[in-house]
């Protein structure tokens, strides 16, 4: 709670707000007011301090200017973390390190061997904790969906997917600038299946596919599993994809498709600006190269509005947007979709060949969840929780990790990308941390050739608590021993 601020003098009204702001500022710096903590309303501060509401408002504006607090629409004022030491954005490793004893596949298998173990603090898992998901309401939607179905959801569904679900996905597209009809949507078993279908629709074995780098290992795994060649396009934690590099690659190589994560990329966390997204779409359209847009993290934004997608700038049907509710609502339901533009018939044929139809009960349940308006409320709560968790994890890393680390500043998603001292091997750190029941993601698993050896990814999907704080302390101690 905020300490009572008692004034012993009665200064001029013009200067009183500065004194109030300075006292609050001091409490924030001394951590008497914690990151993410809600401040009294303007009215409450006015009554507490015996000042006018105008003076109270000016005090908060002064703190906003300093970057110490922030106003959230229809919610109030909150403490915003400003680190005592400044972090530079991590610079991407240009050189490929010497080959390690383990291959990338072996490292991935080892990191995720204990993926579901409850005895391990899973800082490696880029997903929401179950405590952040509306389990009871989802159960209710499942029961209602089955009850309302003519056949209790036991029959095969429409090849394109549940019509009601596709209607709500089309409505959801409005928030990212889309003008989508239900008939434009094809549902899938999660986002990964959507990506596979899109790749199969526009490539054949031996073709070259461009992906961002570093990138979630599941993406380059599925590209390679389809017999496709990979060109990695460097990305920056702030600006995203290097479009100049991509442009040069297009002229030199016969790139058949691009698969990028332009919004809250995993692991970098960047969100490309609208201008760069539009530039990317136009660049690829000029070369007749399809873009497969993985938008699975798009709804987890910390700002006031949902970022636009590359799909929103697509005029020729060349962008194939893929997403799901796996990161936002129900990982186990495996409800995903794609909006494939001009490639819709190819996607439907592939779905008919491989899965025939998507699971009816889970699709109907998610559609019902949308129908009741529960999704919007849940997402507001989830975004707020993730934002506060991101701030608290960053604050702890600043406090417990060595001074020479660098960390990304994501504006959405679930992960922090951390650059360590060049002498530190991330996979060795992973193995040492596992001895303390802590799992992190070493940077080597986010490229095809084990680069990023002194980078780690930490997820802030778990609410910050004593166990998380102790785990980050332990990681800091392990780093200092290197």
C-alpha positions as CSV (number, residue, x, y, z in Angstrom):
1,X,0.0,0.0,0.0
2,X,1.1,3.6,-0.5
3,X,2.5,5.3,2.5
4,X,0.6,8.3,3.8
5,X,2.1,11.5,2.5
6,X,1.7,14.2,5.2
7,X,2.5,17.8,4.4
8,X,3.8,20.0,7.2
9,X,3.5,23.2,5.2
10,X,1.0,24.8,2.9
11,X,2.9,25.8,-0.2
12,X,1.4,27.6,-3.1
13,X,-1.0,25.5,-5.2
14,X,1.3,25.9,-8.2
15,X,4.2,24.1,-6.6
16,X,2.3,21.6,-4.3
17,X,2.0,19.0,-7.1
18,X,5.7,19.0,-7.6
19,X,6.2,18.1,-3.9
20,X,3.6,15.4,-4.1
21,X,5.2,14.0,-7.2
22,X,8.7,14.1,-5.6
23,X,7.5,12.1,-2.5
24,X,5.9,9.5,-4.7
25,X,9.0,9.4,-6.9
26,X,11.1,8.7,-3.8
27,X,8.9,5.9,-2.7
28,X,9.1,4.3,-6.1
29,X,12.9,4.6,-6.1
30,X,13.1,3.0,-2.7
31,X,10.7,0.3,-3.8
32,X,8.2,1.1,-1.2
33,X,5.9,1.2,-4.2
34,X,6.5,-1.9,-6.2
35,X,6.5,-2.4,-10.0
36,X,3.0,-3.0,-11.3
37,X,1.3,-1.8,-8.1
38,X,-1.8,0.3,-8.5
39,X,-1.8,3.9,-7.2
40,X,-4.7,5.6,-5.5
41,X,-7.1,7.2,-7.9
42,X,-6.9,11.0,-8.5
43,X,-9.9,11.5,-6.3
44,X,-8.4,9.2,-3.5
45,X,-5.1,11.0,-3.6
46,X,-6.9,14.4,-3.5
47,X,-8.8,13.4,-0.4
48,X,-5.8,11.7,1.3
49,X,-3.6,14.7,0.9
50,X,-6.2,17.4,1.3
51,X,-5.4,18.8,-2.2
52,X,-7.5,19.7,-5.2
53,X,-8.1,17.0,-7.8
54,X,-6.4,19.3,-10.3
55,X,-3.2,19.2,-8.1
56,X,-3.4,15.5,-7.7
57,X,-3.8,15.0,-11.5
58,X,-0.8,17.3,-12.1
59,X,1.3,15.2,-9.7
60,X,0.5,12.1,-11.7
61,X,1.3,13.8,-15.0
62,X,4.7,14.8,-13.6
63,X,5.4,11.2,-12.7
64,X,4.3,10.0,-16.1
65,X,6.7,12.4,-17.8
66,X,9.5,10.9,-15.7
67,X,8.5,7.5,-16.8
68,X,7.8,6.3,-13.3
69,X,4.1,5.6,-13.6
70,X,1.7,5.0,-16.4
71,X,-2.1,5.5,-16.9
72,X,-4.1,2.6,-18.2
73,X,-7.5,3.4,-19.7
74,X,-10.5,2.6,-17.4
75,X,-8.1,1.2,-14.8
76,X,-6.0,3.9,-13.2
77,X,-2.4,4.7,-12.5
78,X,0.3,2.0,-12.0
79,X,4.0,2.0,-11.0
80,X,6.1,1.4,-14.1
81,X,9.6,-0.1,-13.7
82,X,12.5,2.1,-14.8
83,X,15.8,0.2,-14.3
84,X,18.6,1.8,-12.3
85,X,21.1,0.7,-14.9
86,X,20.4,1.0,-18.5
87,X,20.3,-2.0,-20.8
88,X,21.4,-1.9,-24.4
89,X,19.5,-4.1,-26.8
90,X,21.3,-7.4,-27.5
91,X,23.3,-7.4,-30.7
92,X,22.9,-10.6,-32.8
93,X,25.9,-12.9,-33.2
94,X,27.2,-12.7,-36.7
95,X,29.8,-15.5,-36.5
96,X,28.8,-19.1,-36.2
97,X,30.5,-20.6,-33.2
98,X,32.4,-23.9,-33.2
99,X,30.3,-27.0,-33.4
100,X,29.4,-28.2,-29.9
101,X,29.4,-31.8,-28.8
102,X,25.6,-32.0,-29.1
103,X,23.7,-31.3,-32.3
104,X,20.8,-28.7,-32.3
105,X,18.3,-31.6,-32.3
106,X,20.0,-33.3,-29.4
107,X,20.0,-30.0,-27.4
108,X,16.3,-29.4,-28.2
109,X,15.4,-32.9,-27.1
110,X,17.3,-32.5,-23.8
111,X,15.9,-29.1,-23.0
112,X,12.3,-30.2,-23.5
113,X,12.6,-33.7,-22.1
114,X,11.2,-32.5,-18.8
115,X,8.9,-30.0,-20.4
116,X,5.8,-31.1,-18.4
117,X,7.5,-31.9,-15.1
118,X,6.0,-30.0,-12.2
119,X,9.1,-30.3,-10.1
120,X,11.0,-28.0,-12.4
121,X,10.7,-24.2,-12.6
122,X,10.0,-23.9,-16.4
123,X,11.4,-20.6,-17.4
124,X,11.9,-22.3,-20.8
125,X,8.2,-22.5,-21.5
126,X,6.8,-19.7,-23.7
127,X,3.2,-20.2,-22.7
128,X,0.8,-18.9,-20.0
129,X,0.6,-20.6,-16.6
130,X,-2.6,-22.5,-16.1
131,X,-3.5,-20.1,-13.3
132,X,-3.9,-17.4,-15.9
133,X,-6.4,-19.4,-18.0
134,X,-10.2,-19.4,-17.4
135,X,-10.5,-23.2,-16.8
136,X,-14.0,-23.1,-15.2
137,X,-15.4,-20.9,-17.9
138,X,-13.9,-23.0,-20.7
139,X,-15.4,-26.1,-19.1
140,X,-18.8,-24.4,-19.0
141,X,-18.4,-23.4,-22.7
142,X,-17.5,-27.0,-23.6
143,X,-20.6,-28.4,-21.9
144,X,-22.9,-25.7,-23.4
145,X,-21.5,-26.3,-26.9
146,X,-22.1,-30.0,-26.7
147,X,-25.6,-29.5,-25.3
148,X,-26.5,-27.1,-28.0
149,X,-25.1,-29.3,-30.8
150,X,-27.6,-31.4,-32.8
151,X,-25.3,-34.4,-32.6
152,X,-23.4,-33.6,-29.4
153,X,-20.3,-32.8,-31.5
154,X,-19.6,-36.4,-32.3
155,X,-20.0,-36.1,-36.1
156,X,-17.5,-34.9,-38.6
157,X,-17.5,-31.1,-39.0
158,X,-17.3,-28.9,-42.0
159,X,-14.0,-29.3,-43.9
160,X,-13.3,-25.6,-43.4
161,X,-14.1,-25.8,-39.8
162,X,-16.9,-24.8,-37.4
163,X,-18.9,-22.0,-39.0
164,X,-19.6,-20.2,-35.8
165,X,-15.9,-20.3,-34.9
166,X,-14.9,-18.9,-38.3
167,X,-17.4,-16.1,-37.9
168,X,-15.7,-15.0,-34.6
169,X,-12.2,-15.3,-36.1
170,X,-13.4,-13.0,-38.9
171,X,-14.7,-10.6,-36.3
172,X,-11.4,-10.8,-34.3
173,X,-9.5,-9.9,-37.5
174,X,-11.1,-6.4,-37.3
175,X,-8.8,-5.5,-34.4
176,X,-5.7,-6.0,-36.6
177,X,-7.0,-4.2,-39.6
178,X,-8.4,-7.2,-41.5
179,X,-11.5,-7.3,-43.6
180,X,-12.1,-11.0,-43.4
181,X,-15.2,-13.1,-44.1
182,X,-15.9,-16.5,-42.4
183,X,-15.4,-18.2,-45.8
184,X,-11.8,-16.9,-45.9
185,X,-10.9,-18.9,-42.8
186,X,-9.8,-22.6,-42.6
187,X,-9.4,-24.1,-39.1
188,X,-6.6,-26.4,-38.2
189,X,-5.3,-28.5,-35.3
190,X,-3.2,-25.7,-33.8
191,X,-1.0,-23.1,-35.4
192,X,1.8,-25.6,-36.3
193,X,-0.5,-27.6,-38.5
194,X,-1.6,-24.4,-40.2
195,X,2.1,-23.6,-40.9
196,X,2.7,-27.0,-42.4
197,X,-0.3,-26.8,-44.7
198,X,0.8,-23.4,-45.9
199,X,4.3,-24.6,-46.6
200,X,3.0,-27.6,-48.5
201,X,0.7,-25.5,-50.5
202,X,3.4,-23.2,-52.0
203,X,6.6,-25.3,-52.0
204,X,8.0,-28.7,-52.9
205,X,11.1,-30.6,-51.5
206,X,14.3,-28.8,-52.4
207,X,12.8,-25.3,-52.5
208,X,14.3,-22.5,-50.5
209,X,12.3,-20.9,-47.6
210,X,13.3,-17.8,-45.7
211,X,12.8,-17.7,-41.9
212,X,13.8,-15.1,-39.3
213,X,16.8,-15.7,-37.1
214,X,16.9,-16.4,-34.3
215,X,13.5,-18.2,-34.4
216,X,11.5,-20.8,-32.4
217,X,13.1,-24.1,-33.2
218,X,9.7,-25.7,-34.1
219,X,9.7,-23.5,-37.2
220,X,13.0,-24.6,-38.7
221,X,12.2,-28.2,-37.7
222,X,9.1,-28.3,-39.8
223,X,10.7,-26.6,-42.7
224,X,13.5,-29.1,-42.7
225,X,11.1,-32.0,-42.2
226,X,9.4,-31.1,-45.5
227,X,12.7,-31.4,-47.4
228,X,13.0,-27.6,-47.8
229,X,16.2,-25.6,-47.7
230,X,16.5,-22.7,-45.2
231,X,17.9,-19.2,-45.6
232,X,18.0,-17.4,-42.2
233,X,17.2,-13.7,-42.3
234,X,18.9,-11.7,-39.4
235,X,16.5,-10.0,-37.1
236,X,16.9,-7.2,-34.5
237,X,15.2,-7.1,-31.1
238,X,13.9,-3.6,-31.8
239,X,13.4,-3.3,-35.6
240,X,12.7,-6.9,-36.5
241,X,13.7,-8.4,-39.9
242,X,16.6,-7.0,-41.9
243,X,14.7,-6.2,-45.0
244,X,17.8,-5.2,-46.9
245,X,19.3,-8.6,-46.3
246,X,16.0,-10.2,-47.4
247,X,15.9,-8.1,-50.6
248,X,19.4,-9.1,-51.5
249,X,18.6,-12.8,-50.7
250,X,15.6,-12.7,-53.0
251,X,17.7,-11.4,-55.9
252,X,20.4,-14.0,-55.4
253,X,18.3,-17.1,-54.4
254,X,15.1,-18.6,-55.8
255,X,13.2,-18.1,-52.5
256,X,9.8,-19.9,-52.9
257,X,8.2,-18.7,-49.6
258,X,8.9,-16.7,-46.5
259,X,7.8,-17.8,-43.0
260,X,8.1,-15.0,-40.5
261,X,6.8,-14.0,-37.0
262,X,6.5,-10.2,-37.4
263,X,4.6,-9.5,-34.2
264,X,6.3,-10.4,-30.9
265,X,8.7,-12.8,-32.4
266,X,9.9,-15.7,-30.3
267,X,12.6,-15.4,-28.9
268,X,13.5,-11.8,-29.7
269,X,10.1,-10.3,-28.8
270,X,10.2,-7.6,-31.5
271,X,7.2,-6.2,-33.2
272,X,7.8,-4.7,-36.6
273,X,6.4,-1.3,-37.2
274,X,3.4,-0.9,-39.5
275,X,5.6,0.8,-42.1
276,X,8.0,-2.1,-42.1
277,X,5.2,-4.7,-42.3
278,X,3.8,-2.9,-45.3
279,X,7.3,-2.7,-46.9
280,X,7.7,-6.4,-46.3
281,X,4.4,-7.3,-48.0
282,X,5.2,-5.0,-51.0
283,X,8.7,-6.4,-51.3
284,X,7.5,-10.0,-51.5
285,X,4.5,-9.2,-53.7
286,X,6.8,-7.6,-56.2
287,X,8.8,-10.8,-56.4
288,X,5.7,-13.0,-56.3
289,X,6.9,-14.7,-53.1
290,X,4.2,-15.9,-50.7
291,X,4.4,-14.8,-47.0
292,X,3.4,-17.2,-44.3
293,X,2.7,-15.0,-41.3
294,X,2.9,-16.7,-37.9
295,X,0.7,-14.4,-35.7
296,X,0.3,-16.7,-32.7
297,X,1.5,-14.0,-30.2
298,X,-0.4,-11.1,-31.8
299,X,-3.1,-10.9,-29.2
300,X,-0.6,-10.6,-26.3
301,X,0.2,-6.9,-26.7
302,X,1.0,-4.5,-23.9
303,X,0.0,-1.3,-25.6
304,X,-3.4,0.3,-26.1
305,X,-4.1,-1.3,-29.4
306,X,-3.5,-4.6,-31.2
307,X,-0.7,-4.4,-33.7
308,X,-1.6,-4.7,-37.3
309,X,-0.6,-7.7,-39.2
310,X,1.2,-8.1,-42.5
311,X,-2.1,-9.7,-43.8
312,X,-3.8,-6.3,-43.3
313,X,-1.6,-4.9,-46.1
314,X,-2.2,-7.8,-48.4
315,X,-3.8,-6.8,-51.7
316,X,-3.0,-9.8,-53.8
317,X,-3.8,-12.7,-51.5
318,X,-0.2,-13.6,-51.1
319,X,-0.1,-13.5,-47.3
320,X,-1.2,-16.6,-45.4
321,X,-1.9,-15.7,-41.8
322,X,-1.7,-18.5,-39.2
323,X,-2.7,-18.4,-35.6
324,X,-4.4,-20.3,-32.7
325,X,-5.7,-20.0,-29.2
326,X,-2.8,-22.1,-27.8
327,X,-0.9,-19.2,-26.3
328,X,-3.9,-17.1,-25.3
329,X,-6.6,-19.4,-24.0
330,X,-6.4,-23.2,-24.3
331,X,-3.2,-24.9,-25.3
332,X,-4.6,-28.4,-25.1
333,X,-7.6,-27.7,-27.3
334,X,-5.4,-27.4,-30.4
335,X,-7.7,-25.0,-32.1
336,X,-5.9,-23.0,-34.8
337,X,-6.7,-21.5,-38.2
338,X,-5.2,-19.9,-41.3
339,X,-6.4,-17.2,-43.6
340,X,-4.7,-18.4,-46.7
341,X,-5.8,-15.8,-49.3
342,X,-5.5,-17.0,-52.9
343,X,-4.2,-20.4,-51.7
344,X,-7.4,-21.4,-49.9
345,X,-8.3,-24.3,-52.2
346,X,-4.8,-25.8,-51.8
347,X,-5.1,-25.6,-48.0
348,X,-8.6,-27.2,-48.1
349,X,-7.3,-30.1,-50.3
350,X,-4.4,-30.7,-47.9
351,X,-6.7,-30.7,-44.9
352,X,-9.0,-33.1,-46.6
353,X,-6.0,-35.4,-47.3
354,X,-4.4,-35.3,-43.9
355,X,-7.1,-34.6,-41.2
356,X,-10.4,-34.5,-43.0
357,X,-11.9,-32.1,-40.4
358,X,-10.9,-30.5,-37.1
359,X,-12.0,-31.7,-33.7
360,X,-15.7,-30.7,-33.3
361,X,-16.0,-30.4,-29.5
362,X,-13.1,-28.1,-29.0
363,X,-13.9,-25.8,-31.9
364,X,-17.5,-25.5,-30.7
365,X,-16.3,-24.8,-27.2
366,X,-14.0,-22.0,-28.4
367,X,-16.8,-20.6,-30.6
368,X,-19.1,-20.5,-27.6
369,X,-16.4,-18.8,-25.5
370,X,-16.2,-16.1,-28.1
371,X,-20.0,-15.9,-28.4
372,X,-20.5,-15.1,-24.7
373,X,-17.9,-12.3,-24.7
374,X,-15.7,-14.1,-22.3
375,X,-12.7,-14.0,-24.6
376,X,-12.4,-10.2,-24.6
377,X,-12.5,-10.1,-20.8
378,X,-10.0,-12.9,-20.4
379,X,-7.6,-11.3,-22.8
380,X,-7.7,-7.9,-21.0
381,X,-6.8,-9.7,-17.8
382,X,-4.1,-11.8,-19.4
383,X,-2.4,-8.9,-21.1
384,X,-2.4,-7.0,-17.8
385,X,-0.9,-9.9,-16.0
386,X,1.8,-10.6,-18.6
387,X,2.8,-6.9,-18.7
388,X,3.3,-6.8,-14.9
389,X,5.1,-10.1,-15.0
390,X,7.4,-8.8,-17.8
391,X,8.3,-5.8,-15.7
392,X,8.9,-7.8,-12.5
393,X,11.1,-10.4,-14.3
394,X,13.1,-7.6,-15.9
395,X,13.5,-5.9,-12.6
396,X,14.8,-9.1,-10.9
397,X,17.2,-9.8,-13.8
398,X,18.6,-6.2,-13.3
399,X,19.1,-6.9,-9.6
400,X,20.4,-10.4,-9.7
401,X,22.3,-10.9,-13.0
402,X,25.8,-9.6,-13.7
403,X,26.2,-6.0,-14.9
404,X,27.4,-7.0,-18.4
405,X,24.2,-8.7,-19.5
406,X,21.8,-7.2,-22.1
407,X,18.1,-7.8,-22.3
408,X,15.3,-7.2,-24.8
409,X,12.4,-5.0,-24.1
410,X,9.4,-6.8,-25.6
411,X,6.1,-4.9,-26.0
412,X,4.1,-8.2,-26.0
413,X,4.4,-12.0,-25.9
414,X,6.0,-14.1,-23.3
415,X,9.8,-14.0,-23.5
416,X,13.0,-12.1,-22.8
417,X,16.1,-12.6,-24.9
418,X,19.2,-12.1,-22.9
419,X,22.8,-11.7,-24.1
420,X,25.4,-13.0,-21.6
421,X,29.1,-12.5,-21.4
422,X,30.8,-14.0,-24.5
423,X,32.8,-16.4,-22.3
424,X,29.6,-18.1,-21.1
425,X,28.2,-21.1,-23.0
426,X,24.4,-21.0,-22.7
427,X,23.9,-24.8,-22.9
428,X,26.4,-25.3,-20.0
429,X,24.4,-22.7,-18.0
430,X,21.2,-24.7,-18.9
431,X,22.8,-27.9,-17.6
432,X,24.0,-26.3,-14.4
433,X,20.6,-24.7,-13.8
434,X,18.9,-28.0,-14.2
435,X,20.8,-29.3,-11.1
436,X,18.7,-26.7,-9.2
437,X,15.5,-27.7,-10.9
438,X,15.5,-24.6,-13.2
439,X,14.9,-24.9,-16.9
440,X,15.9,-22.2,-19.3
441,X,16.2,-22.1,-23.1
442,X,19.8,-21.8,-24.4
443,X,20.3,-19.7,-27.4
444,X,21.8,-22.5,-29.5
445,X,18.4,-24.1,-30.1
446,X,17.1,-21.0,-31.9
447,X,19.2,-21.5,-35.1
448,X,20.0,-24.3,-37.4
449,X,23.7,-24.2,-36.7
450,X,24.1,-23.7,-32.9
451,X,24.9,-20.0,-33.0
452,X,23.8,-17.6,-30.2
453,X,25.9,-19.6,-27.8
454,X,26.0,-16.8,-25.2
455,X,22.2,-16.0,-25.3
456,X,19.4,-17.4,-23.3
457,X,15.6,-17.1,-23.5
458,X,13.6,-16.7,-20.3
459,X,9.8,-16.8,-20.3
460,X,7.7,-14.7,-18.0
461,X,4.5,-16.7,-18.5
462,X,4.5,-17.8,-14.8
463,X,3.2,-15.2,-12.3
464,X,6.1,-13.7,-10.3
465,X,6.4,-15.3,-6.9
466,X,9.0,-16.3,-4.3
467,X,10.0,-19.4,-6.3
468,X,10.5,-17.4,-9.5
469,X,12.6,-14.8,-7.6
470,X,14.7,-17.5,-6.0
471,X,15.2,-19.2,-9.4
472,X,16.4,-15.9,-11.0
473,X,18.7,-15.3,-8.0
474,X,20.2,-18.8,-8.5
475,X,20.7,-18.1,-12.2
476,X,22.5,-14.9,-11.3
477,X,24.8,-16.7,-8.9
478,X,25.6,-19.4,-11.6
479,X,26.4,-16.6,-14.1
480,X,28.7,-14.9,-11.6
481,X,30.7,-18.2,-11.2
482,X,31.4,-18.3,-14.9
